[in-house]
Amino acid sequence: MPGTRCCATGSPGSETVSKERARRRAERLAVLEKEKAARARRTERRNRRRALVRKLTPQRRGSGRLYRRSRAQRAGIVVVPLTASALVWFLVPELALRILLIALIVLVLPALVVVVLGRR
């Protein structure tokens, strides 16, 4: 008989088929390894980018009463008394009366905030 035969099937050239199958399997595994490495690089890049964004964005650390209000409300709490104090300072001629009215503004401010903006 001219060619070698496989014992199980008796077909000639079975070792070339095995080599071909092994070569294709090796190619498949190489492609899978490349894809796996690319996925790992993308995941690592995404994690580094998320960590950087998390580090650069400001954290809300406020837990006091003022932080429970919106930014516009906090601005109003600061701007309105300052404006009233400036008006008192420029429109009232006597120094003692100026100081008394500004102290009154400072004392009435918390109650005014609760009445106008509500409790939180």
C-alpha positions in Angstrom: 0.0 0.0 0.0 1.5 3.3 -1.1 0.4 5.7 1.8 0.2 5.4 5.5 -3.2 4.7 6.8 -4.7 5.7 10.1 -5.6 2.8 12.3 -9.1 4.0 13.3 -10.5 5.1 10.0 -8.1 3.6 7.5 -8.0 6.9 5.5 -4.7 8.1 4.0 -3.0 11.4 5.0 -4.7 11.8 8.4 -1.7 13.4 9.9 -1.8 16.3 7.4 -5.4 16.9 8.5 -4.4 17.0 12.1 -1.6 19.5 11.4 -4.0 21.7 9.4 -6.5 21.6 12.3 -3.8 22.4 14.8 -2.6 25.3 12.7 -6.1 26.7 12.4 -6.6 26.3 16.2 -3.3 28.2 16.8 -4.4 31.0 14.5 -7.8 31.2 16.3 -6.0 31.3 19.7 -3.6 34.0 18.5 -6.5 36.2 17.3 -8.4 35.6 20.6 -5.3 36.6 22.5 -4.9 39.8 20.5 -8.6 40.7 21.1 -8.2 39.9 24.8 -5.2 42.1 25.1 -6.9 45.0 23.2 -9.9 44.6 25.5 -7.7 44.7 28.6 -6.0 47.9 27.3 -9.3 49.5 26.6 -10.6 48.6 30.1 -7.4 49.9 31.8 -7.6 53.1 29.8 -11.2 53.6 30.7 -10.5 53.0 34.4 -7.6 55.5 34.4 -9.8 58.1 32.6 -12.6 57.5 35.2 -10.1 57.9 38.1 -8.8 61.1 36.6 -12.3 62.5 36.1 -13.3 61.5 39.6 -10.1 63.2 41.0 -10.7 66.4 39.0 -14.4 66.9 39.6 -15.2 68.8 42.8 -16.8 66.7 45.6 -19.8 67.9 47.4 -18.5 67.9 51.0 -21.1 70.2 52.5 -23.3 68.8 55.2 -24.3 72.0 56.9 -27.5 73.8 56.8 -26.3 76.2 54.1 -25.5 73.3 51.7 -29.0 72.1 51.7 -30.1 75.1 49.7 -29.6 75.6 46.0 -26.8 77.8 44.6 -29.3 80.6 43.8 -30.7 80.5 47.3 -27.3 80.7 48.9 -26.4 83.6 46.6 -29.6 85.4 47.7 -28.8 84.7 51.4 -25.5 86.5 50.8 -26.4 89.3 48.3 -29.6 90.6 49.9 -28.1 91.4 53.4 -25.0 92.9 51.8 -27.1 95.1 49.6 -29.3 96.2 52.5 -26.2 96.9 54.6 -24.7 99.0 51.8 -28.0 100.9 51.4 -28.0 101.6 55.2 -24.4 102.7 55.2 -24.9 105.2 52.3 -28.4 106.5 53.2 -28.3 106.8 57.0 -26.2 109.8 58.2 -25.5 108.8 61.8 -22.8 106.2 62.6 -24.6 104.8 65.7 -27.8 104.3 63.7 -25.9 102.7 60.9 -24.3 100.1 63.2 -27.6 99.5 64.9 -29.4 98.8 61.6 -26.7 96.6 60.3 -26.8 94.6 63.6 -30.5 94.3 63.2 -30.1 93.0 59.6 -27.6 90.4 60.9 -29.9 89.3 63.7 -33.1 89.1 61.5 -31.4 87.4 58.6 -31.8 83.7 59.9 -35.5 84.2 60.7 -36.1 85.9 57.3 -34.4 83.0 55.5 -36.6 80.5 57.2 -39.8 82.5 56.5 -39.0 83.2 52.9 -37.2 80.0 51.8 -38.7 77.6 54.3 -37.1 75.0 56.5 -35.0 72.2 55.1 
